[in-house]
Amino acid sequence: MERTIKPDTLKNELAGKLILDVRRVADREAAPAHLPGAQWRNPEQLAEWVDSLPQEQDIVLYCARGGSVSNSVVDALRAKGLKARFIEGGIEGWKAAGGEVVGP
């Protein structure tokens, strides 16, 4: 499985995926819009929630711009044997590709 997914690809493959918003608290508060159905997880508390994720489900996560936060969370999830990748460009890349967001 690739480490990243392009926003245009994800638009056609959303069904059945667990979508995680792993933006830092400040980034999320500054721009609270999120992908439909996304669950927010604090990346700074990863150790507290990583073991509750489903082993067999594809996980797609995003941060603000698809940089260091997404990379570090994907590394941690993959190290636990999870099928995880992140959206190239983060939520900003998703929005730029015309992806739907919910909220302000």
Backbone torsions as a table, in degrees:
resi	resn	phi	psi	omega
1	MET	NA	134.9	177.0
2	GLU	-63.3	156.7	179.4
3	ARG	-79.8	-23.7	-178.8
4	THR	-127.9	165.4	173.6
5	ILE	-136.4	136.5	178.4
6	LYS	-74.0	143.7	179.3
7	PRO	-54.0	-42.6	-179.2
8	ASP	-63.6	-35.5	177.3
9	THR	-67.9	-44.5	-178.6
10	LEU	-62.6	-35.8	179.7
11	LYS	-54.8	-34.0	-179.2
12	ASN	-90.3	-8.4	-173.9
13	GLU	-126.7	22.6	-176.2
14	LEU	-65.2	-34.7	-174.1
15	ALA	-56.3	132.2	174.1
16	GLY	82.1	0.2	-178.7
17	LYS	-97.8	145.9	171.9
18	LEU	-88.1	119.6	-178.6
19	ILE	-102.7	122.6	179.9
20	LEU	-115.4	129.8	173.2
21	ASP	-93.8	112.5	-178.5
22	VAL	-114.9	31.4	176.3
23	ARG	-69.2	146.9	174.4
24	ARG	-61.3	156.5	-177.2
25	VAL	-52.5	-48.1	-177.2
26	ALA	-63.0	-40.3	179.1
27	ASP	-66.3	-40.1	-179.5
28	ARG	-68.4	-39.9	178.8
29	GLU	-68.1	-35.3	-179.8
30	ALA	-70.4	-31.5	-178.7
31	ALA	-143.2	83.5	-172.0
32	PRO	-74.1	-8.2	178.5
33	ALA	-59.3	146.7	-177.6
34	HIS	-145.0	166.3	175.6
35	LEU	-67.6	144.5	178.8
36	PRO	-56.4	130.4	177.6
37	GLY	79.9	-1.0	-178.6
38	ALA	-68.4	144.0	175.8
39	GLN	-107.9	128.4	179.2
40	TRP	-83.1	135.6	174.3
41	ARG	-132.5	130.6	179.5
42	ASN	-71.8	117.0	-177.8
43	PRO	-64.7	-22.4	179.8
44	GLU	-78.9	-8.1	177.7
45	GLN	-118.9	27.6	-175.3
46	LEU	-51.0	-42.8	-177.9
47	ALA	-60.5	-25.7	-177.7
48	GLU	-79.5	-22.8	-175.3
49	TRP	-122.0	-12.1	-175.0
50	VAL	-59.2	-37.2	-177.0
51	ASP	-73.9	-10.2	179.1
52	SER	-89.9	-3.3	-178.4
53	LEU	-79.2	148.4	-178.7
54	PRO	-71.0	131.9	-178.3
55	GLN	-68.5	-34.9	-171.7
56	GLU	-96.5	-8.5	-176.7
57	GLN	-91.1	143.1	173.9
58	ASP	-69.7	131.5	-179.5
59	ILE	-114.2	128.6	175.1
60	VAL	-120.9	126.5	-178.6
61	LEU	-123.7	164.8	177.6
62	TYR	-151.0	152.0	170.7
63	CYS	-118.9	-154.9	-176.6
64	ALA	-70.2	-48.7	-175.2
65	ARG	-129.9	10.0	177.9
66	GLY	73.8	37.4	-177.9
67	GLY	-109.3	-126.0	-171.4
68	SER	-64.2	-36.6	-179.1
69	VAL	-65.3	-51.2	179.4
70	SER	-58.2	-44.5	-179.1
71	ASN	-61.4	-45.2	-178.2
72	SER	-68.6	-38.2	179.0
73	VAL	-68.6	-43.2	177.4
74	VAL	-59.5	-43.3	178.3
75	ASP	-58.5	-45.1	-178.8
76	ALA	-65.7	-41.9	-180.0
77	LEU	-67.0	-43.0	179.2
78	ARG	-65.0	-35.1	178.2
79	ALA	-63.3	-25.1	177.4
80	LYS	-89.6	3.8	177.7
81	GLY	86.3	12.2	-179.4
82	LEU	-84.9	150.9	178.8
83	LYS	-89.2	87.8	-173.4
84	ALA	-125.6	145.1	172.2
85	ARG	-151.3	169.3	-177.8
86	PHE	-126.2	157.4	-178.8
87	ILE	-74.2	124.8	176.7
88	GLU	-60.1	127.4	179.3
89	GLY	84.7	0.6	178.6
90	GLY	62.9	-157.6	-179.1
91	ILE	-66.8	-28.5	178.0
92	GLU	-66.6	-40.6	175.8
93	GLY	-65.1	-38.1	177.6
94	TRP	-61.3	-49.0	-179.4
95	LYS	-65.0	-39.7	180.0
96	ALA	-63.3	-29.3	178.8
97	ALA	-86.8	6.2	178.5
98	GLY	85.2	15.5	178.8
99	GLY	-70.5	146.2	-177.1
100	GLU	-75.1	139.7	173.0
101	VAL	-129.1	157.8	-179.1
102	VAL	-119.3	139.4	176.6
103	GLY	101.3	-179.5	-175.4
104	PRO	-67.4	NA	NA
